[in-house]
Amino acid sequence: MDSYSVIADLGQTLIQLLRRGLCPDIIKNEMQIGLCSPVERGDYALGLYFYYLKEDRENMDRNLITLSDSLRQYPSLPLKIGVMMTAYSKTGLADRALDEYKIMGRAIQILYDNNLLAVDLLQGQLKNQEQAIT
């Protein structure tokens, strides 16, 4: 995969996955789940932010891939990506933390249950993947 948009596509994949699992039971409107910095949340009830990107040397393949007789390229760069998830409730102060913990708990459960992102869930350029993403 040689597209600069794969990180954004991964973000969209996670957002779609969370929207399917959280809406409308936990969060009423699916547009309240999105990618955002924790300090600039807008109207989101749940925001995801990639705060950590690092080369995954353990899973790196350094062998060139032969595309044709005269064309070779390096394989895709494996990355480890850390995701910060932040819940924002608009309920009153007395219930806000409890509501946010419910959102976070369900979101964590969804991500745990889907820790291997199946090909049919993938968005954007990731749809061209021939295997699931961990």
N, CA, C and O atoms as a GROMACS GRO file, in nm:
protein
  536
    1MET      N    1   0.085  -0.116   0.000
    1MET     CA    2   0.000   0.000   0.000
    1MET      C    3   0.090   0.122   0.000
    1MET      O    4   0.174   0.138   0.089
    2ASP      N    5   0.073   0.208  -0.096
    2ASP     CA    6   0.162   0.323  -0.106
    2ASP      C    7   0.083   0.452  -0.119
    2ASP      O    8   0.106   0.532  -0.210
    3SER      N    9  -0.009   0.473  -0.029
    3SER     CA   10  -0.088   0.595  -0.030
    3SER      C   11  -0.064   0.673   0.099
    3SER      O   12  -0.060   0.616   0.208
    4TYR      N   13  -0.047   0.801   0.083
    4TYR     CA   14  -0.025   0.887   0.199
    4TYR      C   15  -0.150   0.899   0.286
    4TYR      O   16  -0.142   0.950   0.398
    5SER      N   17  -0.264   0.854   0.237
    5SER     CA   18  -0.389   0.873   0.311
    5SER      C   19  -0.424   0.756   0.403
    5SER      O   20  -0.531   0.758   0.465
    6VAL      N   21  -0.339   0.656   0.415
    6VAL     CA   22  -0.376   0.538   0.493
    6VAL      C   23  -0.400   0.569   0.641
    6VAL      O   24  -0.485   0.506   0.704
    7ILE      N   25  -0.329   0.664   0.697
    7ILE     CA   26  -0.351   0.697   0.838
    7ILE      C   27  -0.489   0.762   0.855
    7ILE      O   28  -0.562   0.728   0.948
    8ALA      N   29  -0.524   0.852   0.765
    8ALA     CA   30  -0.657   0.913   0.768
    8ALA      C   31  -0.764   0.807   0.742
    8ALA      O   32  -0.870   0.809   0.805
    9ASP      N   33  -0.736   0.714   0.650
    9ASP     CA   34  -0.831   0.606   0.620
    9ASP      C   35  -0.851   0.515   0.741
    9ASP      O   36  -0.962   0.467   0.765
   10LEU      N   37  -0.745   0.491   0.816
   10LEU     CA   38  -0.757   0.412   0.938
   10LEU      C   39  -0.846   0.486   1.038
   10LEU      O   40  -0.929   0.424   1.105
   11GLY      N   41  -0.829   0.616   1.048
   11GLY     CA   42  -0.914   0.696   1.136
   11GLY      C   43  -1.060   0.684   1.097
   11GLY      O   44  -1.147   0.666   1.183
   12GLN      N   45  -1.089   0.694   0.967
   12GLN     CA   46  -1.227   0.682   0.918
   12GLN      C   47  -1.281   0.541   0.946
   12GLN      O   48  -1.399   0.525   0.979
   13THR      N   49  -1.197   0.440   0.931
   13THR     CA   50  -1.239   0.303   0.959
   13THR      C   51  -1.280   0.289   1.105
   13THR      O   52  -1.385   0.231   1.134
   14LEU      N   53  -1.200   0.341   1.196
   14LEU     CA   54  -1.232   0.332   1.338
   14LEU      C   55  -1.358   0.411   1.372
   14LEU      O   56  -1.440   0.366   1.452
   15ILE      N   57  -1.373   0.527   1.310
   15ILE     CA   58  -1.493   0.609   1.334
   15ILE      C   59  -1.618   0.534   1.289
   15ILE      O   60  -1.717   0.529   1.362
   16GLN      N   61  -1.614   0.475   1.169
   16GLN     CA   62  -1.730   0.400   1.119
   16GLN      C   63  -1.763   0.282   1.210
   16GLN      O   64  -1.880   0.254   1.237
   17LEU      N   65  -1.661   0.212   1.256
   17LEU     CA   66  -1.679   0.100   1.347
   17LEU      C   67  -1.747   0.145   1.477
   17LEU      O   68  -1.840   0.080   1.524
   18LEU      N   69  -1.700   0.255   1.532
   18LEU     CA   70  -1.758   0.307   1.656
   18LEU      C   71  -1.900   0.359   1.635
   18LEU      O   72  -1.986   0.342   1.721
   19ARG      N   73  -1.924   0.421   1.522
   19ARG     CA   74  -2.060   0.469   1.493
   19ARG      C   75  -2.159   0.353   1.486
   19ARG      O   76  -2.271   0.363   1.536
   20ARG      N   77  -2.118   0.243   1.424
   20ARG     CA   78  -2.205   0.126   1.415
   20ARG      C   79  -2.238   0.070   1.553
   20ARG      O   80  -2.351   0.026   1.577
   21GLY      N   81  -2.142   0.072   1.642
   21GLY     CA   82  -2.162   0.010   1.773
   21GLY      C   83  -2.219   0.101   1.880
   21GLY      O   84  -2.275   0.052   1.978
   22LEU      N   85  -2.207   0.232   1.863
   22LEU     CA   86  -2.251   0.325   1.968
   22LEU      C   87  -2.383   0.394   1.937
   22LEU      O   88  -2.452   0.438   2.029
   23CYS      N   89  -2.418   0.403   1.812
   23CYS     CA   90  -2.537   0.480   1.773
   23CYS      C   91  -2.653   0.386   1.738
   23CYS      O   92  -2.630   0.283   1.675
   24PRO      N   93  -2.770   0.418   1.775
   24PRO     CA   94  -2.817   0.532   1.854
   24PRO      C   95  -2.831   0.503   2.004
   24PRO      O   96  -2.881   0.588   2.078
   25ASP      N   97  -2.788   0.385   2.049
   25ASP     CA   98  -2.811   0.347   2.189
   25ASP      C   99  -2.734   0.433   2.289
   25ASP      O  100  -2.792   0.480   2.387
   26ILE      N  101  -2.605   0.453   2.267
   26ILE     CA  102  -2.521   0.526   2.362
   26ILE      C  103  -2.506   0.672   2.320
   26ILE      O  104  -2.521   0.763   2.402
   27ILE      N  105  -2.478   0.694   2.194
   27ILE     CA  106  -2.468   0.829   2.137
   27ILE      C  107  -2.575   0.840   2.029
   27ILE      O  108  -2.580   0.759   1.937
   28LYS      N  109  -2.660   0.938   2.041
   28LYS     CA  110  -2.778   0.949   1.954
   28LYS      C  111  -2.745   0.975   1.807
   28LYS      O  112  -2.804   0.913   1.718
   29ASN      N  113  -2.652   1.064   1.781
   29ASN     CA  114  -2.622   1.106   1.644
   29ASN      C  115  -2.483   1.060   1.605
   29ASN      O  116  -2.386   1.092   1.674
   30GLU      N  117  -2.472   0.986   1.497
   30GLU     CA  118  -2.341   0.934   1.456
   30GLU      C  119  -2.240   1.043   1.420
   30GLU      O  120  -2.120   1.019   1.422
   31MET      N  121  -2.288   1.162   1.389
   31MET     CA  122  -2.197   1.273   1.358
   31MET      C  123  -2.130   1.328   1.484
   31MET      O  124  -2.046   1.417   1.475
   32GLN      N  125  -2.167   1.276   1.600
   32GLN     CA  126  -2.104   1.316   1.726
   32GLN      C  127  -1.982   1.231   1.759
   32GLN      O  128  -1.926   1.242   1.868
   33ILE      N  129  -1.941   1.147   1.665
   33ILE     CA  130  -1.821   1.065   1.680
   33ILE      C  131  -1.728   1.102   1.566
   33ILE      O  132  -1.767   1.093   1.449
   34GLY      N  133  -1.606   1.143   1.598
   34GLY     CA  134  -1.515   1.183   1.491
   34GLY      C  135  -1.371   1.195   1.537
   34GLY      O  136  -1.338   1.172   1.653
   35LEU      N  137  -1.286   1.232   1.442
   35LEU     CA  138  -1.144   1.254   1.468
   35LEU      C  139  -1.126   1.398   1.514
   35LEU      O  140  -1.172   1.491   1.448
   36CYS      N  141  -1.060   1.415   1.627
   36CYS     CA  142  -1.036   1.550   1.677
   36CYS      C  143  -0.927   1.549   1.782
   36CYS      O  144  -0.899   1.447   1.846
   37SER      N  145  -0.865   1.664   1.797
   37SER     CA  146  -0.770   1.683   1.906
   37SER      C  147  -0.849   1.688   2.037
   37SER      O  148  -0.960   1.742   2.038
   38PRO      N  149  -0.796   1.635   2.145
   38PRO     CA  150  -0.868   1.640   2.272
   38PRO      C  151  -0.901   1.781   2.320
   38PRO      O  152  -0.995   1.799   2.398
   39VAL      N  153  -0.827   1.880   2.276
   39VAL     CA  154  -0.853   2.017   2.320
   39VAL      C  155  -0.945   2.093   2.225
   39VAL      O  156  -0.988   2.204   2.257
   40GLU      N  157  -0.975   2.037   2.110
   40GLU     CA  158  -1.064   2.101   2.013
   40GLU      C  159  -1.171   2.002   1.971
   40GLU      O  160  -1.170   1.952   1.859
   41ARG      N  161  -1.263   1.974   2.061
   41ARG     CA  162  -1.359   1.867   2.041
   41ARG      C  163  -1.483   1.906   1.961
   41ARG      O  164  -1.555   1.819   1.914
   42GLY      N  165  -1.509   2.033   1.946
   42GLY     CA  166  -1.630   2.075   1.874
   42GLY      C  167  -1.754   2.020   1.940
   42GLY      O  168  -1.771   2.030   2.062
   43ASP      N  169  -1.842   1.960   1.860
   43ASP     CA  170  -1.967   1.904   1.911
   43ASP      C  171  -1.961   1.753   1.932
   43ASP      O  172  -2.064   1.688   1.947
   44TYR      N  173  -1.842   1.696   1.931
   44TYR     CA  174  -1.828   1.551   1.944
   44TYR      C  175  -1.859   1.503   2.086
   44TYR      O  176  -1.827   1.569   2.184
   45ALA      N  177  -1.922   1.386   2.092
   45ALA     CA  178  -1.942   1.317   2.219
   45ALA      C  179  -1.828   1.217   2.240
   45ALA      O  180  -1.798   1.179   2.353
   46LEU      N  181  -1.764   1.174   2.128
   46LEU     CA  182  -1.650   1.084   2.135
   46LEU      C  183  -1.552   1.124   2.026
   46LEU      O  184  -1.586   1.130   1.908
   47GLY      N  185  -1.429   1.150   2.068
   47GLY     CA  186  -1.326   1.190   1.973
   47GLY      C  187  -1.208   1.094   1.976
   47GLY      O  188  -1.170   1.045   2.082
   48LEU      N  189  -1.151   1.069   1.859
   48LEU     CA  190  -1.029   0.989   1.848
   48LEU      C  191  -0.917   1.078   1.797
   48LEU      O  192  -0.938   1.164   1.712
   49TYR      N  193  -0.798   1.054   1.852
   49TYR     CA  194  -0.681   1.132   1.812
   49TYR      C  195  -0.561   1.040   1.809
   49TYR      O  196  -0.531   0.974   1.909
   50PHE      N  197  -0.491   1.034   1.697
   50PHE     CA  198  -0.369   0.953   1.687
   50PHE      C  199  -0.254   1.036   1.745
   50PHE      O  200  -0.212   1.135   1.687
   51TYR      N  201  -0.205   0.994   1.860
   51TYR     CA  202  -0.102   1.071   1.929
   51TYR      C  203   0.036   1.008   1.917
   51TYR      O  204   0.135   1.069   1.957
   52TYR      N  205   0.044   0.888   1.862
   52TYR     CA  206   0.170   0.815   1.862
   52TYR      C  207   0.181   0.738   1.731
   52TYR      O  208   0.095   0.655   1.699
   53LEU      N  209   0.286   0.764   1.655
   53LEU     CA  210   0.314   0.690   1.532
   53LEU      C  211   0.460   0.651   1.535
   53LEU      O  212   0.549   0.735   1.549
   54LYS      N  213   0.485   0.519   1.522
   54LYS     CA  214   0.621   0.471   1.528
   54LYS      C  215   0.636   0.353   1.433
   54LYS      O  216   0.545   0.272   1.418
   55GLU      N  217   0.751   0.345   1.371
   55GLU     CA  218   0.784   0.233   1.284
   55GLU      C  219   0.780   0.103   1.365
   55GLU      O  220   0.836   0.096   1.474
   56ASP      N  221   0.713   0.002   1.312
   56ASP     CA  222   0.705  -0.129   1.378
   56ASP      C  223   0.816  -0.218   1.324
   56ASP      O  224   0.796  -0.292   1.228
   57ARG      N  225   0.929  -0.210   1.386
   57ARG     CA  226   1.047  -0.284   1.338
   57ARG      C  227   1.032  -0.435   1.350
   57ARG      O  228   1.094  -0.509   1.274
   58GLU      N  229   0.952  -0.481   1.445
   58GLU     CA  230   0.932  -0.624   1.463
   58GLU      C  231   0.865  -0.689   1.342
   58GLU      O  232   0.893  -0.804   1.309
   59ASN      N  233   0.779  -0.616   1.275
   59ASN     CA  234   0.704  -0.671   1.162
   59ASN      C  235   0.749  -0.613   1.028
   59ASN      O  236   0.678  -0.623   0.928
   60MET      N  237   0.866  -0.555   1.026
   60MET     CA  238   0.915  -0.491   0.905
   60MET      C  239   0.977  -0.594   0.811
   60MET      O  240   1.057  -0.678   0.853
   61ASP      N  241   0.941  -0.587   0.685
   61ASP     CA  242   0.999  -0.671   0.580
   61ASP      C  243   1.087  -0.580   0.495
   61ASP      O  244   1.038  -0.485   0.434
   62ARG      N  245   1.215  -0.610   0.491
   62ARG     CA  246   1.309  -0.525   0.417
   62ARG      C  247   1.336  -0.575   0.275
   62ARG      O  248   1.415  -0.514   0.203
   63ASN      N  249   1.272  -0.683   0.236
   63ASN     CA  250   1.293  -0.738   0.103
   63ASN      C  251   1.210  -0.662   0.000
   63ASN      O  252   1.093  -0.630   0.022
   64LEU      N  253   1.271  -0.633  -0.112
   64LEU     CA  254   1.201  -0.564  -0.220
   64LEU      C  255   1.094  -0.654  -0.281
   64LEU      O  256   1.110  -0.776  -0.289
   65ILE      N  257   0.986  -0.592  -0.323
   65ILE     CA  258   0.877  -0.664  -0.389
   65ILE      C  259   0.894  -0.645  -0.540
   65ILE      O  260   0.913  -0.533  -0.586
   66THR      N  261   0.889  -0.753  -0.615
   66THR     CA  262   0.901  -0.745  -0.760
   66THR      C  263   0.763  -0.719  -0.819
   66THR      O  264   0.672  -0.801  -0.804
   67LEU      N  265   0.748  -0.605  -0.886
   67LEU     CA  266   0.622  -0.570  -0.950
   67LEU      C  267   0.620  -0.614  -1.096
   67LEU      O  268   0.515  -0.649  -1.150
   68SER      N  269   0.737  -0.610  -1.160
   68SER     CA  270   0.753  -0.656  -1.298
   68SER      C  271   0.901  -0.687  -1.317
   68SER      O  272   0.980  -0.676  -1.223
   69ASP      N  273   0.939  -0.726  -1.438
   69ASP     CA  274   1.080  -0.759  -1.465
   69ASP      C  275   1.174  -0.644  -1.433
   69ASP      O  276   1.288  -0.666  -1.391
   70SER      N  277   1.127  -0.522  -1.454
   70SER     CA  278   1.216  -0.407  -1.436
   70SER      C  279   1.176  -0.315  -1.320
   70SER      O  280   1.238  -0.210  -1.300
   71LEU      N  281   1.076  -0.354  -1.244
   71LEU     CA  282   1.026  -0.264  -1.140
   71LEU      C  283   1.013  -0.337  -1.006
   71LEU      O  284   0.946  -0.439  -0.995
   72ARG      N  285   1.082  -0.281  -0.904
   72ARG     CA  286   1.073  -0.333  -0.768
   72ARG      C  287   1.050  -0.218  -0.672
   72ARG      O  288   1.085  -0.104  -0.701
   73GLN      N  289   0.991  -0.249  -0.560
   73GLN     CA  290   0.968  -0.146  -0.458
   73GLN      C  291   0.976  -0.209  -0.320
   73GLN      O  292   0.965  -0.330  -0.304
   74TYR      N  293   0.995  -0.122  -0.221
   74TYR     CA  294   0.994  -0.168  -0.083
   74TYR      C  295   0.849  -0.197  -0.042
   74TYR      O  296   0.757  -0.135  -0.093
   75PRO      N  297   0.829  -0.291   0.050
   75PRO     CA  298   0.693  -0.317   0.100
   75PRO      C  299   0.643  -0.201   0.184
   75PRO      O  300   0.719  -0.110   0.220
   76SER      N  301   0.516  -0.205   0.215
   76SER     CA  302   0.456  -0.100   0.298
   76SER      C  303   0.527  -0.091   0.433
   76SER      O  304   0.579  -0.190   0.484
   77LEU      N  305   0.528   0.027   0.488
   77LEU     CA  306   0.591   0.052   0.616
   77LEU      C  307   0.493   0.016   0.728
   77LEU      O  308   0.388   0.078   0.740
   78PRO      N  309   0.526  -0.082   0.810
   78PRO     CA  310   0.437  -0.114   0.922
   78PRO      C  311   0.453  -0.010   1.034
   78PRO      O  312   0.565   0.032   1.066
   79LEU      N  313   0.341   0.031   1.090
   79LEU     CA  314   0.342   0.132   1.196
   79LEU      C  315   0.269   0.082   1.320
   79LEU      O  316   0.176   0.002   1.312
   80LYS      N  317   0.313   0.132   1.433
   80LYS     CA  318   0.238   0.119   1.557
   80LYS      C  319   0.176   0.256   1.580
   80LYS      O  320   0.244   0.358   1.577
   81ILE      N  321   0.046   0.257   1.604
   81ILE     CA  322  -0.026   0.383   1.619
   81ILE      C  323  -0.100   0.381   1.752
   81ILE      O  324  -0.177   0.289   1.780
   82GLY      N  325  -0.077   0.484   1.832
   82GLY     CA  326  -0.148   0.499   1.958
   82GLY      C  327  -0.268   0.590   1.938
   82GLY      O  328  -0.257   0.696   1.876
   83VAL      N  329  -0.382   0.549   1.989
   83VAL     CA  330  -0.506   0.624   1.972
   83VAL      C  331  -0.554   0.673   2.108
   83VAL      O  332  -0.570   0.594   2.201
   84MET      N  333  -0.576   0.803   2.118
   84MET     CA  334  -0.636   0.860   2.238
   84MET      C  335  -0.785   0.877   2.212
   84MET      O  336  -0.826   0.935   2.111
   85MET      N  337  -0.865   0.826   2.302
   85MET     CA  338  -1.009   0.834   2.288
   85MET      C  339  -1.062   0.918   2.403
   85MET      O  340  -1.030   0.892   2.519
   86THR      N  341  -1.142   1.018   2.371
   86THR     CA  342  -1.192   1.108   2.474
   86THR      C  343  -1.343   1.122   2.460
   86THR      O  344  -1.393   1.149   2.351
   87ALA      N  345  -1.414   1.103   2.570
   87ALA     CA  346  -1.560   1.117   2.571
   87ALA      C  347  -1.596   1.252   2.630
   87ALA      O  348  -1.531   1.302   2.722
   88TYR      N  349  -1.702   1.311   2.575
   88TYR     CA  350  -1.750   1.442   2.620
   88TYR      C  351  -1.901   1.434   2.636
   88TYR      O  352  -1.974   1.419   2.537
   89SER      N  353  -1.948   1.443   2.758
   89SER     CA  354  -2.091   1.439   2.783
   89SER      C  355  -2.144   1.580   2.804
   89SER      O  356  -2.074   1.667   2.856
   90LYS      N  357  -2.268   1.601   2.763
   90LYS     CA  358  -2.330   1.731   2.784
   90LYS      C  359  -2.432   1.726   2.896
   90LYS      O  360  -2.510   1.820   2.915
   91THR      N  361  -2.433   1.615   2.972
   91THR     CA  362  -2.525   1.606   3.084
   91THR      C  363  -2.476   1.696   3.198
   91THR      O  364  -2.368   1.753   3.191
   92GLY      N  365  -2.558   1.707   3.300
   92GLY     CA  366  -2.524   1.790   3.415
   92GLY      C  367  -2.399   1.739   3.485
   92GLY      O  368  -2.360   1.623   3.469
   93LEU      N  369  -2.338   1.824   3.562
   93LEU     CA  370  -2.212   1.793   3.628
   93LEU      C  371  -2.220   1.666   3.713
   93LEU      O  372  -2.124   1.589   3.716
   94ALA      N  373  -2.332   1.643   3.780
   94ALA     CA  374  -2.345   1.528   3.869
   94ALA      C  375  -2.337   1.395   3.792
   94ALA      O  376  -2.289   1.296   3.847
   95ASP      N  377  -2.383   1.393   3.668
   95ASP     CA  378  -2.387   1.269   3.590
   95ASP      C  379  -2.285   1.264   3.477
   95ASP      O  380  -2.273   1.163   3.408
   96ARG      N  381  -2.212   1.371   3.458
   96ARG     CA  382  -2.122   1.381   3.342
   96ARG      C  383  -2.017   1.270   3.339
   96ARG      O  384  -2.002   1.202   3.238
   97ALA      N  385  -1.943   1.253   3.447
   97ALA     CA  386  -1.836   1.153   3.450
   97ALA      C  387  -1.893   1.013   3.427
   97ALA      O  388  -1.834   0.934   3.352
   98LEU      N  389  -2.004   0.981   3.490
   98LEU     CA  390  -2.066   0.849   3.473
   98LEU      C  391  -2.105   0.827   3.327
   98LEU      O  392  -2.082   0.719   3.272
   99ASP      N  393  -2.163   0.926   3.264
   99ASP     CA  394  -2.203   0.918   3.124
   99ASP      C  395  -2.080   0.899   3.034
   99ASP      O  396  -2.082   0.818   2.942
  100GLU      N  397  -1.975   0.974   3.061
  100GLU     CA  398  -1.852   0.962   2.983
  100GLU      C  399  -1.788   0.824   3.000
  100GLU      O  400  -1.733   0.769   2.904
  101TYR      N  401  -1.793   0.769   3.119
  101TYR     CA  402  -1.738   0.636   3.143
  101TYR      C  403  -1.817   0.529   3.069
  101TYR      O  404  -1.760   0.431   3.023
  102LYS      N  405  -1.947   0.547   3.058
  102LYS     CA  406  -2.029   0.453   2.981
  102LYS      C  407  -1.991   0.457   2.834
  102LYS      O  408  -1.978   0.353   2.769
  103ILE      N  409  -1.974   0.578   2.781
  103ILE     CA  410  -1.933   0.593   2.640
  103ILE      C  411  -1.798   0.526   2.619
  103ILE      O  412  -1.781   0.448   2.525
  104MET      N  413  -1.703   0.556   2.707
  104MET     CA  414  -1.569   0.498   2.694
  104MET      C  415  -1.571   0.346   2.708
  104MET      O  416  -1.505   0.276   2.632
  105GLY      N  417  -1.646   0.296   2.804
  105GLY     CA  418  -1.654   0.152   2.825
  105GLY      C  419  -1.706   0.079   2.703
  105GLY      O  420  -1.650  -0.023   2.662
  106ARG      N  421  -1.813   0.131   2.645
  106ARG     CA  422  -1.870   0.067   2.525
  106ARG      C  423  -1.773   0.080   2.407
  106ARG      O  424  -1.757  -0.015   2.330
  107ALA      N  425  -1.711   0.196   2.391
  107ALA     CA  426  -1.615   0.215   2.281
  107ALA      C  427  -1.497   0.120   2.294
  107ALA      O  428  -1.453   0.063   2.195
  108ILE      N  429  -1.445   0.104   2.414
  108ILE     CA  430  -1.334   0.010   2.437
  108ILE      C  431  -1.378  -0.132   2.404
  108ILE      O  432  -1.302  -0.208   2.343
  109GLN      N  433  -1.498  -0.168   2.444
  109GLN     CA  434  -1.550  -0.301   2.415
  109GLN      C  435  -1.559  -0.324   2.264
  109GLN      O  436  -1.524  -0.432   2.215
  110ILE      N  437  -1.605  -0.225   2.190
  110ILE     CA  438  -1.615  -0.236   2.043
  110ILE      C  439  -1.478  -0.254   1.981
  110ILE      O  440  -1.459  -0.341   1.896
  111LEU      N  441  -1.382  -0.173   2.024
  111LEU     CA  442  -1.246  -0.184   1.968
  111LEU      C  443  -1.181  -0.317   2.006
  111LEU      O  444  -1.110  -0.377   1.925
  112TYR      N  445  -1.204  -0.363   2.127
  112TYR     CA  446  -1.148  -0.491   2.170
  112TYR      C  447  -1.208  -0.606   2.088
  112TYR      O  448  -1.136  -0.695   2.043
  113ASP      N  449  -1.339  -0.602   2.070
  113ASP     CA  450  -1.407  -0.708   1.993
  113ASP      C  451  -1.367  -0.707   1.846
  113ASP      O  452  -1.385  -0.807   1.776
  114ASN      N  453  -1.314  -0.595   1.799
  114ASN     CA  454  -1.274  -0.582   1.659
  114ASN      C  455  -1.125  -0.550   1.649
  114ASN      O  456  -1.085  -0.470   1.564
  115ASN      N  457  -1.043  -0.612   1.735
  115ASN     CA  458  -0.900  -0.579   1.734
  115ASN      C  459  -0.832  -0.623   1.605
  115ASN      O  460  -0.719  -0.582   1.578
  116LEU      N  461  -0.896  -0.704   1.526
  116LEU     CA  462  -0.852  -0.738   1.392
  116LEU      C  463  -0.957  -0.678   1.299
  116LEU      O  464  -1.070  -0.726   1.292
  117LEU      N  465  -0.919  -0.572   1.227
  117LEU     CA  466  -1.013  -0.503   1.140
  117LEU      C  467  -1.030  -0.581   1.010
  117LEU      O  468  -0.939  -0.584   0.926
  118ALA      N  469  -1.145  -0.643   0.994
  118ALA     CA  470  -1.173  -0.723   0.875
  118ALA      C  471  -1.172  -0.635   0.750
  118ALA      O  472  -1.201  -0.515   0.757
  119VAL      N  473  -1.140  -0.695   0.639
  119VAL     CA  474  -1.127  -0.622   0.512
  119VAL      C  475  -1.256  -0.548   0.477
  119VAL      O  476  -1.251  -0.438   0.423
  120ASP      N  477  -1.372  -0.607   0.507
  120ASP     CA  478  -1.499  -0.543   0.472
  120ASP      C  479  -1.529  -0.418   0.555
  120ASP      O  480  -1.618  -0.342   0.518
  121LEU      N  481  -1.458  -0.396   0.664
  121LEU     CA  482  -1.476  -0.276   0.746
  121LEU      C  483  -1.391  -0.158   0.700
  121LEU      O  484  -1.419  -0.044   0.734
  122LEU      N  485  -1.288  -0.186   0.622
  122LEU     CA  486  -1.187  -0.085   0.589
  122LEU      C  487  -1.242   0.024   0.498
  122LEU      O  488  -1.324  -0.002   0.410
  123GLN      N  489  -1.194   0.146   0.519
  123GLN     CA  490  -1.237   0.264   0.444
  123GLN      C  491  -1.125   0.315   0.354
  123GLN      O  492  -1.008   0.285   0.378
  124GLY      N  493  -1.160   0.392   0.252
  124GLY     CA  494  -1.062   0.459   0.166
  124GLY      C  495  -0.968   0.363   0.097
  124GLY      O  496  -1.009   0.257   0.049
  125GLN      N  497  -0.839   0.399   0.092
  125GLN     CA  498  -0.737   0.316   0.028
  125GLN      C  499  -0.716   0.184   0.099
  125GLN      O  500  -0.665   0.089   0.040
  126LEU      N  501  -0.756   0.177   0.224
  126LEU     CA  502  -0.741   0.052   0.299
  126LEU      C  503  -0.830  -0.059   0.242
  126LEU      O  504  -0.804  -0.177   0.265
  127LYS      N  505  -0.933  -0.021   0.166
  127LYS     CA  506  -1.020  -0.121   0.104
  127LYS      C  507  -0.943  -0.211   0.009
  127LYS      O  508  -0.985  -0.323  -0.019
  128ASN      N  509  -0.830  -0.163  -0.041
  128ASN     CA  510  -0.748  -0.240  -0.134
  128ASN      C  511  -0.664  -0.345  -0.064
  128ASN      O  512  -0.596  -0.424  -0.130
  129GLN      N  513  -0.668  -0.348   0.068
  129GLN     CA  514  -0.593  -0.446   0.145
  129GLN      C  515  -0.642  -0.587   0.112
  129GLN      O  516  -0.761  -0.607   0.088
  130GLU      N  517  -0.553  -0.680   0.111
  130GLU     CA  518  -0.592  -0.819   0.090
  130GLU      C  519  -0.599  -0.895   0.221
  130GLU      O  520  -0.633  -1.013   0.223
  131GLN      N  521  -0.567  -0.828   0.331
  131GLN     CA  522  -0.571  -0.892   0.461
  131GLN      C  523  -0.621  -0.794   0.565
  131GLN      O  524  -0.619  -0.672   0.544
  132ALA      N  525  -0.665  -0.848   0.677
  132ALA     CA  526  -0.715  -0.765   0.786
  132ALA      C  527  -0.600  -0.686   0.848
  132ALA      O  528  -0.483  -0.718   0.828
  133ILE      N  529  -0.634  -0.584   0.924
  133ILE     CA  530  -0.535  -0.499   0.990
  133ILE      C  531  -0.548  -0.521   1.140
  133ILE      O  532  -0.659  -0.525   1.195
  134THR      N  533  -0.433  -0.535   1.207
  134THR     CA  534  -0.436  -0.552   1.353
  134THR      C  535  -0.402  -0.423   1.421
  134THR      O  536  -0.399  -0.417   1.544
   0.00000   0.00000   0.00000
